[in-house]
Amino acid sequence: MSRSRQLHLGAFLRPVSIHTGAWRYPGALPDGNFNFAHYRRFVQTLERGKFDAIFLADSLARIEMPRGALARSANVTSFEPFTLLSALAPLSEHIGLIATASTTYNEPFHVARKFASLDHISGGRAGWNLVTSGNPNEAHNFGLSEHVDHSERYERAREFYEVVTGLWDSWADDAVIRDVETGIYFDPDRVHTLDHKGTHFTVKGPLNLARPLQGWPVIVQAGSSELGRALAAETADVVFSAHPTLAEGQRFYADVKGRMAAFGRERSSLLVLPAAFVVVADSASEARAKMDHLDSLVHPESGLASLSVALGHIDLSDIDLDGPLPPIPETNASKGSRQKLIDIARERNLSVRQLSQYVVGSYGSLEMIGTAATIADQMEQWLFGEGCDGFNVLFPYLPGGLDDFVDRVVPELQRRGLFRTEYAGSTLRENLGLAKPKNRFFAG
């Protein structure tokens, strides 16, 4: 493999740190999740570090936890992603702005219009994290008594994607003329009526907004189940994954990229960015001490509640904390992340208590704890070992964890030629090295 390959880096910022104890860490910002001034600072720091994008996860319902655990969690409140990213767009110049929007509890026209608007507002930096909603409590906020079945969610997601991208393509790139002399604002022959009639949606179109500057905002997915991998191989530009070891990352990378040929896609048209929880310090022992202190700030009740959610929102109240993880029933929630934690517990012989502590830290993702040099070593090994095309970085606490990464790890990666020193272009697609999609209705 060519040594000229470089990493792509995304930043996971909602919640601002996924670690349950982060808001209590010395020097951290307890109100980081809903203080706009903090987000502005974070984004400007990330641009200084030449990050590709910020990534905002989202949920359309509060995650149900026992009252005590819920009261101790800083991750139950944060801004709505579109509002936040629209506000951040004019305060930044290069960094991509990726928001989550559910295909289960939204309508395609809403999503198409919002992301097209964000793409125009930001000058071509929008990205859509297409999710099917893993939180079963979301159903209760949308007139349903129970969550939509897993397979039906993915069937709906595939058609949802088809409608949204069709709406983006309903205007040719050159449809808007604005000819003052002739008085013609747009060419009606360069606007297409979608007239979609499918199993889940009937959408006439066209979109009441010009085609996004990128053609389509970047399509991002994070599903790891069989259905999730199949959808990603067919439709995604970027996949966010979570694998604690290089071997697991390599298997996922080969599996998803290996499915792409069946859809007529080149492997290079899809980037795999696993989550990496990064703690950096001057020495390995200092970095480990930071992590240990973070973990000590998590109340045991919160740890067990987080594990309950991660395993599919199951009741763990009567479980033996110091015993092995018992058989876990399958639920209608997220399947890929659930199975990953079950596998980790078995492979590492973790007790329920140990697994809950693991979950509240990196949530089952790759941990990189050490110096800038050792972290760069790991990232280089993953990149050239075909385990990734880059990483979606999770910071242990903010602003310190973010500042440490930008000031220490980024310069080390740049020194090795593994990361850019300047942005490649003005759009998110250009910076990710992804082509602008062809318009399915109009040539040229």
N, C-alpha and C positions, 0 to 999 in steps of 0.2 A: 504494500500500500504506500502511496506517495506520502512523504514526510511533509508535503506542503499543506496538508489538511489542517484546518484551524477549527477551534471550538466555537460553538454558539452558546451564548449564556442568556437565560431568562431569569427573572427574579420573582419568586413567589411572595406576594405582598398582601394577601387577604386570607386570614388575618396577618398582621404585619410579621408575626412570628408564629409558626405552628406549634412551637413548644409551649406546653400548658403553663410552665413556670416563668416564661420570658418576661411577662409584665412586672414581675416582682424582682427581677435581677437588678443589682446595683447599677445606677446610671441609665436604666431602661426608661421607656416612656409608657407609663401605665395607661394613658389615654391614646396610644398610638393608632388604634383601630378606627377612631372616629374624630381625629383632629386633623383638619385639612392642612394646616401649616406643616405638620410632620410629614405628610405624604409629599408635599411639594419639596421638602428637603430631601426625602428619600429618592425621588425621581431625578432630581438634579445631581445627586451623588452617583446614581446609576448611570446617568448620561456621561458624567466625568469618567466613569469606568468603562464606557463604550459597550454597555449591555445591549443586547438585541431588543429586549422587551421586558415589560412588567406584566405579570399574570395575576388576575384577580379571580379567585375561586368564588363561588356563590352558592347560597342555599335559599330556597323560598319558604323555609320554615325554620323555627328554632329547633335545634337538636334536643330531643327530650332526654334529660338526665335527672337523677335524684336531686331534690331541692338543694341540698348542701353542696353537691358537686357543681350544679348550675351556678350557684352564687359565687363560686370560686373561679369561674372561667371568664377570661377576658375575651374569648373568641365567639361570644354569643351576640355581639353587636358590632356592626361596621356599616360603612356606606354602601348604597346601591351602586354597582359597578359602572353603569353607563353614566350616571350623574358625576361620579368621581372622575372617570377618565375624560369626560368632556371638559371638566374644569381644569384637568392637568394638561390637556392637549396644547393650549396656547402658552403654557409655562415650560414647555419642552420643545425640542427641535428634531430629535433623531430617534428617540426610543419608541419601540412599538408599544401599543396599548391593547392588551388582550383581555376581553371580558367574557365571563361565562353567561350563557343563556340556554335554558332548558328547552329541549324539543318536546317534552312531555307536558309542560304547563305554560306554554306560550303558543302564539299563532305565527306562522311563517311570515306573513306580511309585516307584522310588528318587528320581528327580528331583522328582516331584510332592510327595512327602512332605517332602523336605529343604527345598524352597523354601516350602512351606506352613508348616513349622516356623519358618524364618527370618523369614517375614512376621509370624507371631504373636509371636515373641521380640522383634522390633524395633518392634512397634506399627504395622506396615503399611509397611515401607520396603524390602522385598525386590525385586530384579529378576533375571531370568534371561537371561543372554547365551547364546542358542541357537546352537550351532556344530555343524558337521558334521565337524570335525577335519581340519585341513590338513596336519598332521605325519604323514607315512606311517609313521614309526617307532612310532606308538602301536599299530598293529596287532600288533606283536611282543609287546606286553605283555598282549594279550587273546586269545591262542591262535590268531592268524592269521599266515600267512606273508607276506601282502601286504595293502596298504591296500584298503579297500572302494572300489569304483569311484565316481567323482565323481557320476554321475547317480543311482546307487543310494543314495548317502549322502543326497542331497536327497529322494528318494522316502521313505526311512526317516524323515528329519527331519519331513516333512509329517505323516506318520502319528503320529510320536512326539508332535508338538505337539497333535494331536487327542486323543490318549490322556491326556496330562498335563492339558490344560485340562478334559477331561471328568472326570477324577478330582477336580480342584479344584471342579468344579460338582456333584459327587456328594452334597454336603451343601448344603441350603438355608441361607441366612444365619441363619434363625431356628430351625434344627433343634435346637440345644442349648438346652434349657429350664432345667434345674437347679432344678426345683420341689421344694423341700425338703418342703412340706406333703403333696404327692401322691406323692412318691418317684419322680417321672419325671425322668430325667436328660436324655433327648433324645427327640424325636418320630420314631419309625421311619418314619412316612409322609413325612417330609421328608428322607429319605436314599435315594439312587438307586443301584441296582446297575448299573454301567456296561455290563458284559458285552460288551466290545469284541472283535471277531474280524476281523482285517484281514490284509494281506499279510505284515507283519513282526511283528505283536504280537497276542497273545491275552491280554486283561487283564479279569478279572471285576470287580474293585473291590467296594464303594466304597473310597475312601481312608479310612484309620483315623485321621483327623484332621479337625477342623472346617474349613470353607471358609476360605481365607486372608482376612485383614481387608480387603485390596484387591479381593476377588473373585478376581482373578488377580494374582500378582506381575507387575510390568512386564516385557514381552517385548522383549528387545533382540537385534538381529542385526548382523552385520558383513560379510556376504557381498556381493561386488561383481560376481560372475559373472552371467551371464544367469539361471541357476537361482537364485542368491542373491537377485537383485533381485525375481524373481517371488515367491519365498517371503516376502520382507520386505513387499512390497506387500499380500500377503494376510493376513499374520499378525502383523507386528511393531508395537510401539508406538514404538520408537526404533531408528534405524539409525545405527551408527557407520561412517563412511566415511573415506577417505583420498584427498584430491585436492590436489595442490600449487598449483593455480591456480584463480581464481574461475571462469573459463570452464568448466573441467572440473567444478567443484563445481555450477555451474548446470545443466549437462547431466545430471549424476547426479540432482540434486534434481528436475528436471522429469520425468526418466524414471521414477523410482520413484513419485513422487506421481501421475504420469499413469496408472500402472497400477492405482491403487486403485479407481477407479470400477467396473472390471470385477468387483470383489469386493464392491460395495455399500458401500464405505468412503468417509468424508469425508477430504479431504486433511489437515485439522487433527488427525486422530486418529493421525498418524504424524509423529514428529519426526526430522529428519536432523541429526546432530551429527558433522561431520567432525573428524578429529584435527587439532590445532594444536600444533606444537612451539614453545613461547614462551620467548624469551630477552629479558629486559627489563633496562634500565640507564638511567642518567641521560642518556646520549647514544647516538646511533646507532653511533658509532665504538666506544664502550665495550661496547655489546651485541655488536657484531661481533667484538671482541677476545675476549669470553667464549666465543663460539661457536668461534672459531679455536683457542683454547686447549683447549677440549673435544675438538675433532677431533684435535689433536696428541697426545692421550693414548691414542688408539686404535692398537694394534699393527697393521701392514699385514696380517698373517696373519689377524687377527680380522675385518678388513674384508672380505677375500675370502671367508671362511667365511660371514659374514652374508649376503653377496650370493648365495652358492651356495644357502643356505636359501631366501632370498626368491624366487629364480628357479625354485623347485620341487625343491630338494634335488638339484641336478645337480653333476657333477664339473667343477670349474674349474681343476684342478691344472696342466693343460698349456696354459692359455690365455695369450695375449699381453696382459699387464696394460696396456700402453700403446697397444694397438690398439682398434679399435671392437668393440662387443659382437657376437659372431658369432650366426648363427641359433641360437635356443634351442629345443630339443625340448620338446614339451608332455609334462607328466607328470601323475600322478594326484593331485598335491598341490593347493594353493590356486591357482585359475586367475586370478581377478580381480587380485590383487596382483602376480602374475607379469607379466601383460600391461601393467600400469601402469608397471612399471620398464622393460620393453622399450620402451615408447612414450617414456618420459622420456629414455632413452639415445639414441634416434633423433632426437627433437626438439631436444635440446640438444647433440647431437654429442659425447657424453661417452665417454671411454675407459673400459675396464673398471676401471682403477684409480680414476678419478674417480667412477664409479658406485658402487663399493664404499665410498668415503668418504661419498658421499651417503646410502647405506643405513644406515651405522652411526650416523648422526646422527638424522634424523627418520624414517627408514624409508619415505621416499617421500611423507610427508604434508606438509601446509602448514607452512611455516616463517614465524614472526612474530618478527623480530629487530629491536629498536628500543626506543624510549621507551614509557612508558605511553600517551602520547597517540597515537603512530603505531600502536601495537597496537590501541588502541580504534578508531582510524580504520579499520583493516583489518576488524575484527570487525563494525563498523557497515556497512561496504560489503558484506560477505558476507550479513549479515542482511537488509538491505533490497534487495539485488540478487538475492534468492531463490537464494542458494547454500547456505543453511543455516537451521536454527532455533536454532542455538547451536553449541557446540564441546565436544569431548572433549579436554581440555588435557593435553599431555605436558610435564612439567617437565624442564629440562635436567639438573638435579642436585638433590639434596635434602640438607638442608632449605632451602638458600638460594634455589633456583629457585622453590619453592612459596611461601616467605615473600615474595619479590619480587612474585609475581603477586597474592597476597592484599593486600599492603600498598600496591601501586602501581597495578596494572591494575584491580582491582575497584573502588576508590574513583573512578577515572576513568570507568568504565562506569556507576556509580551516579550520578555527577554529570551525565551525559548522559541519564539516564533509561533506559538500555539494560539495566539489571540490577537485580534486587530489592534492597531494603534489609532486608526481613524475609521469612521463609518464608510461603508462602500457606496452608499447611495442615500436618497432622500426618503424612500419608502421602506416599510418593513420587509416586503418581498425582496427588494434589492439587497438589503442587509443580510437576509437569510440565504441569498443565492437562489431564490425561487422565481420561476418564470411567471409572467402575467398570464392568467388563463385566457384561452381563446373564447370569443363570444360564440355561443352555440347557434345564434340566430343571424348574426351579421358578420360578414368577412371584412377584413381590413381594420 
